[in-house]
Amino acid sequence: MSSKYQSREIITKAICGKGRKFSTVTHTVTPPHKPTSILGAWIINHQYEAVFAGDGIEVIGTYDVNIWYSFSKNSQTEVAKETISYVENVPLSYLDSRHRSSTVEVAAEATQEPSTVEASVSGDGRVTIRVEREFAVELIAETKINVLVVPGGYEDKEFDFGSDPGEYEDLDPDLLDDEL
C-alpha cells in the first residue's frame, strides 16, 4: 500500500452482536371448572423488554393466556385467564469482542409473537397449552473502525468505482482482514 494513505480510528455506535431464538414452551392452566373440551386458546397482551446478560440477551416478558372451554358435559362455557411470566435467554451467534461494554444497548423484536399451537385437557381437569415464540436480538455498542484517508482530501469530482451498491450486502465481516 502506498505511504500517501493514512489510517484513522473512528469510534462509532454499531451493531456488535446478533442472535435469534425460536422456542416452544408448555404451560398448565387450572380452570375453576373441570373442562369437557377446549373451544379456543389464545394469547393476548404480550409485553417484553431486553437486557444484556453477559453471554446473551435476556428477553423478560409477560402475556395473558385465555382458554375458552366447555364444562358440565358441554352445557356451559367459560374463559379461564392466566398471566404467564417468562425469561428467554437468547444467545448471541455473532459478537464483536472489541465493543466497549460501558455503552451497551440492546434491542429485541418478537419475530413470531407467542401463539398457541395446541391445547388439551388432562385427566385431572387441567389444560395444557403449547406455545411457540421467536425473538431476534441485537447488541448495540461503541466500537472502533479504521478508515483510510488521503492527506489533503480529494478534489470535488464524481468517482465511478464500477460496482453496484448492493454488491456488498452479503459480505461476512469476520472474513475481512484486521490489518487493513
C-alpha positions in Angstrom: 0.0 0.0 0.0 1.3 3.5 -0.8 2.6 5.6 2.0 0.4 8.5 0.9 -2.6 6.9 2.7 -3.1 7.3 6.4 -5.3 5.4 8.8 -7.7 6.9 11.4 -9.6 5.2 14.1 -13.2 6.3 14.5 -15.4 5.4 17.5 -19.0 4.9 16.4 -22.1 3.0 17.5 -22.7 -0.2 15.7 -24.5 -3.5 15.9 -21.8 -5.5 17.7 -23.9 -8.7 18.4 -26.8 -10.5 17.0 -28.9 -13.6 17.9 -32.2 -15.3 17.2 -34.0 -18.0 19.2 -37.2 -20.0 18.4 -38.7 -21.9 21.3 -41.7 -24.0 22.2 -42.9 -23.9 25.8 -45.7 -25.7 27.7 -48.0 -24.0 30.2 -50.6 -25.6 32.5 -53.7 -23.7 33.5 -56.3 -25.0 36.0 -59.7 -23.6 35.2 -62.3 -23.2 38.0 -64.5 -25.9 36.4 -63.3 -29.3 35.1 -63.3 -28.8 31.3 -65.1 -31.1 28.9 -63.5 -29.7 25.8 -61.3 -26.8 24.6 -63.2 -24.4 22.3 -60.3 -22.0 21.8 -56.9 -20.9 23.3 -55.2 -17.6 22.5 -52.6 -15.3 23.8 -53.0 -11.5 24.3 -51.3 -8.6 26.0 -47.7 -9.6 25.2 -45.2 -7.2 26.7 -41.4 -7.6 26.9 -38.1 -5.9 27.4 -34.5 -6.9 26.8 -31.4 -6.8 29.0 -27.7 -7.7 28.3 -26.8 -10.8 30.2 -23.1 -11.4 29.7 -23.2 -14.2 27.1 -26.5 -13.3 25.5 -29.6 -11.1 25.8 -32.4 -11.9 28.2 -35.9 -11.2 27.0 -38.2 -10.7 30.0 -41.9 -10.6 29.5 -45.5 -11.5 30.2 -48.6 -12.5 28.3 -52.1 -13.5 29.1 -53.3 -17.0 28.2 -57.1 -17.2 27.6 -58.7 -20.6 27.3 -62.3 -20.8 26.2 -63.7 -24.2 27.4 -66.9 -26.1 27.9 -67.8 -27.9 31.1 -70.8 -29.7 32.7 -70.9 -32.2 29.7 -70.6 -29.4 27.1 -73.6 -27.5 28.5 -71.8 -24.3 29.7 -68.7 -22.3 28.6 -66.3 -20.1 30.4 -62.9 -18.4 29.7 -60.0 -19.1 32.1 -57.4 -16.4 32.1 -53.8 -16.6 33.5 -50.9 -14.3 33.2 -47.6 -16.0 32.3 -44.2 -14.5 33.1 -41.1 -15.7 31.3 -37.4 -15.1 30.8 -35.9 -16.2 27.4 -32.1 -16.3 27.2 -31.2 -15.6 23.5 -27.5 -16.5 22.8 -25.5 -14.2 20.5 -24.5 -16.1 17.4 -22.3 -13.1 16.5 -20.4 -10.9 19.0 -17.7 -8.4 18.2 -15.4 -8.6 21.3 -13.9 -5.2 20.5 -17.1 -3.3 21.6 -17.0 -1.0 24.6 -19.1 -2.7 27.3 -19.9 0.6 29.1 -22.0 1.7 26.1 -24.1 -1.4 25.6 -27.8 -1.0 24.4 -30.0 -4.0 23.5 -32.9 -4.4 21.2 -35.3 -7.3 20.9 -38.1 -8.0 18.3 -40.7 -10.7 18.6 -40.3 -12.2 15.0 -43.0 -14.6 16.0 -45.4 -13.4 18.7 -46.3 -16.1 21.2 -49.1 -18.2 19.8 -50.9 -21.3 20.9 -50.1 -24.4 18.8 -52.0 -27.0 20.8 -54.3 -27.1 23.8 -55.6 -30.2 25.5 -57.4 -31.3 28.7 -55.6 -33.7 31.0 -57.3 -36.3 33.1 -57.2 -34.2 36.3 -59.0 -31.3 34.8 -56.1 -29.1 33.9 -55.4 -27.6 30.5 -52.0 -27.9 28.9 -51.1 -25.5 26.1 -48.1 -25.5 23.9 -46.8 -22.0 22.8 -44.3 -21.1 20.1 -42.4 -17.8 20.1 -39.3 -16.4 18.5 -37.0 -13.4 19.2 -34.3 -11.6 17.2 -31.9 -9.5 19.3 -29.2 -7.0 18.7 -26.4 -5.7 20.9 -25.5 -2.1 20.0 -22.3 -0.5 21.4 -19.5 1.8 20.7 -16.7 0.2 18.7 -13.6 1.3 16.7 -13.4 1.2 13.0 -10.3 2.0 10.9 -10.6 4.2 7.8 -8.1 5.1 5.2 -7.7 8.8 4.5 -5.7 10.8 1.8 -4.0 13.8 3.2 -5.5 16.9 1.6 -8.6 15.1 0.6 -10.0 14.5 -2.9 -11.0 17.1 -5.4 -14.7 17.7 -5.7 -15.5 15.3 -8.6 -17.5 12.2 -9.1 -15.9 8.8 -8.9 -17.1 5.7 -10.6 -15.8 2.7 -8.8 -17.6 0.3 -11.2 -19.6 -1.5 -8.6 -23.3 -1.9 -7.6 -24.0 -0.6 -4.1 -26.0 -3.8 -3.3 -22.9 -5.9 -4.2 -21.5 -5.9 -0.7 -24.7 -6.7 1.3 -23.8 -10.4 1.8 -20.2 -9.9 2.9 -19.2 -11.7 6.1 -17.4 -9.1 8.3 -15.5 -11.9 10.0 -13.7 -12.7 6.8 -12.3 -9.2 6.4 -8.6 -8.7 7.2 -8.0 -6.9 10.5 -4.7 -5.5 9.2 -6.3 -3.1 6.7 
